[in-house]
Amino acid sequence: MSDMLEFLSKFSEDLPAECAKGEDALWEYLARRGAGIVNCHAASFFEADEVKRRLTFKKSIGPVGNDLIGLSFGYQGVVGFCAESRKAILINDAENSPLFTKKVDKGSGFQTKTVISVPAIANGELLGVMEYINSIPGAFSDAELKAAELITALVARDVYIRKLETTVKQLNLKGESTINNLSGGFIGSDMEGRIIFFNPKASEIFEVGQEYLNRPVVELFQLCPDIVGAIGDVLKQNKTVRRQDFKCKVNGKEKLIGYSSINIKGVDGKIIGAGIIFQDITGL
């Protein structure tokens, strides 16, 4: 038991560094280090597609591990039942288990005798199934099953967080690219009134650079008081308008600005700021 606790402690300490290497590195680490924790000969991680009800060998270590990478199949056997039921399974007599299918063994020449199969679940999403095969002492214990569940849950959590961070980053980059390429000006602030967007067209219309970015909205008063009022109405009163206009002097020239104000929402739908979309309609 003390050896297992030491393994688990080291496993948790190493996770942050492994997480920085990416999702594949995390699953490989789970297979490699997990095999040491539960004391077995081989380990595989199967990526799950719940819509298509298919599992794909993502990472595999052991005598025939490299030959299995990329192999995909429908829910079947021990790992299929594990994915379907979302429950961990311990089998110490695979030959006589009704859940065990010999298809992979026949194709690879490997003989499966004992199995621990654990669903990798995070935030209710099935990411895959981790399987440990052939206990070195001859049989897996309940303590080893619990250890496998714990380390799988830890890695699944980190993989899910990494996926979420990547998704948010991609959405932010996509959003920023869209804003920067708008044909009209866009100025946006967060809920604290700090300017987080000031696109190139806004700089062109008001003939300024990016000096207002990351500054308080109230500092726009010297540029154009009506912008401060429009963004303030959204932040303080949740009051948005469409197709309004105001006059503003820009370097001594009077411009007529047509605008709409909006709430800025995050990927979860929550309001995270306020913005104003506008165009110079002086000559229209």
N, C-alpha and C positions, 0 to 999 in steps of 0.2 A: 504493500500500500504506500509506503514512504517513497519508493522508487517512482510510482505512478504520480504521486503528488509533485515530485520534483520535475517529472516530465511535463505535467500540466502547467506548472509555474513557468518553466522555460518556454513552453509553447506560447503562453500569453505574453511573455516579455518580447518574444521575437515577432509577434504579429504586426506591430506598427511598421517595422522595417520591411516586412514582406508585403504589406499593403501598398507601400510606395512603389513596388515593382509591378503592380497590376493584378488584374483578376486571375489570369492564368497562373501567375506565380503563387497566388493564395491557394488555389485548388491543388497545385503541385505540392505546396508545403503541407497542406492538410493530408494528402496521401502519404507523403514521405515521413513526416514526423508522426502522423497518426499511426502508421504501421509500427513505429517504435513504441508508442504508448500502449497499444493493445497487443503488441508482441506477435506479429503475424508475418507471413511470407510475401503477401502481395496486397495491393490496394488499388482501387479504381474510383474515379469520380465520373458520374454520368450526368451530363447536362440535360435538363428536362424541358420539353415543350408540351405544356399541359393542353394546349389547343389541339395539337396534332396527336397527343398522347404517344409521344416518342421519346426515347432516351438515346443519347449519343455519348460514346466513350470520349471524354475530354482529356483526362489525365489517367495514366495507368503505370504502376511500377510493379516489377516482379519478373518472373521468367519469360513471359510472353507479352509484357506491357506494351512495347512499341508497336507490335503487330495489330493491336486493337484500336489504336487512336483513330478516331473518325468513323468507326463503325456505328451505325444507327439502327435501331429496331423499335418496334411497338412495345407497349407495356406488356411484359411477360416475365416469368420467373420471379426470383426473390426481389430483385431491384424494381421490377414492374409492380409487384404487390406493395412494396414499400412506397413507391411513388403514388400509387392509387389510394392507399390507406393513410398515407402520411404518418406512419408509425414505424419506429425502430424495430428491427427483427434480429434475433440471435438464433442461429441454427448450428448445432454441433453434430448433426448427422445429415449432411446434405443429400447423401445417396437415397435416404428413405423419406425425405421431406416432400410433401405434395407441392410445395411452392417452387422447388428447384427444377430448372430445365437444363438438360445436358447439351444443348445446342452449341454454346460457346466452348465448352470443354471439348466436344468432338471436333470442332473446327480448329482449336488451338493446340490440342494435345495436352492441355493442362487439366489436372484433376482437382476439383473443388471438394473439400471435405467439411470445412467449417466456415461459417459466414456471419459477419455482422453487417447489417445494412441499415443506414440512417438517412432520413430525409433532410436535405439542407433547405430550411425554411427561414425566411426573414420577412417580417411585416406581412405575414399571411401569404407570401408568394413562394411557391416551390421552385427553387433554383436548380435543384438536381438531387442526386442520391449518391452518398458516399458508401463504398463497400470495402470491407476488410476481409481478406480470405486466408484461410488455413493458419490457425493458431499454431505457433511454434511448440508450445507445451502439449498441444493435442486438443484442447477445448477452450473456448472463450468463456470468461466469467461474467457475471452480472455487473461487477465493478468495471470491467473493460467495456461493456456495453454502455454504461453510464458515462464513462470517460469519452467514448466515441461520440455520444450525443452532445456532450458539452463542447468538445473542440469543433464539431461540425457546426453547432449553433454560433460559436464565436466567429468562425470564418464566414459563415453565411451572412452574419450581421455586417462584417466588414466589406464583403463583396457587394451587398445591397447598398450600403452607404456610398461606396465608390461608384456604383452604377448611378445612384441618385445625383451625386456630385457632378458626374460626367454629363448627365442629362441636363442639369441646371446650367452648367457651363455652356453646353451647346446651344441651349435656348437663349441664354444671355448673349452669346456671340451672334446668333442669328438675329436677335432683336436689335442689337447694337448696329449690325450691318444694315438692317432695314431702315432704322432711324437715320443713320448717316447718309443713306441714299434717297431719302425722301425729297420730293421736288419742292416741298415747303419747309419752313422752319419748324423746329421742335425744341422746346425747353421743358425739362421735367425736374421735379424735386422729389425727395423722399418725404416721409411723414414728419420729419423733424424740420422740414423747410430748407434742406441743403440741396443745391443744384447738382443733379446727377447726370443730366443730359443737356447738351447745348450743341446741336448738330451743325455741320458746316454751312447749311443754308441759313440758319439763324445768324451765324457770324457774318454771312454775306449781306443779309437784309439790314442788320444793325451796324455793319461796317466795323466790327470788332473781332478780336481773336477769341481764344478760349480762356481768357482771364477770369471769367465768372464761374467756370466749372469748379465744383466742390466748395463754392462759397454760399453764404446764406442768401435765400431768395430776396430778402429786403434790400440787398446791395444792387439789385436790378432797378431799384427806384430811380437811380441816376441815369439809367439807360432808357427806361420807359415805365412810368408809374403804373400804367394800366396792366402790364404783365404781372406785376406784384399783386395787384388787386384780383386778377383773374385766377392766378394760382392760389392765392389766399382764400378765395371763396370756395374752392374745391377742398382745400385742406381743412378749413375751419367749419364750413357749413355743408360740405358735400354737394355744393351747387355747381353744376356743369352747364355750359351754354353751347349753342351751335350757331354758326354763321352770324356772329356778331362782328363789329368793327370798332376800331379806335384810331385816333390820329396821334402821331408821335413824331417828334423832331429828331432827325438823325444827322449829325454834323451840320446843323443849320438848315437842313432840308426837311420839309414836312412830308411825311408819308402816311398813307392810309393803309392800315393793317386789318385784314380780315382774319378772324380766328374762331376756333372752337376749343373748349377746355374739356379735359377728360380725367377720369381716375386711372392711375397706373396700377395694374394688377400683377401679382406674382404667378408662378406656375401652378400654385394651389388655389388660385382664384381670389385670394385675399388682396385687399387694397393696400398697396405699399407706397403710394405717392400720388402726385398730381402733375398734370402736364398741360401745355398749351400748344396747339398746332396752328400755324399761321402762314399767311402769304402777303406779299406786298402787292396791293391792288390799286396802288396810286394811279396808274395809267389806264385802269379799266373803266 
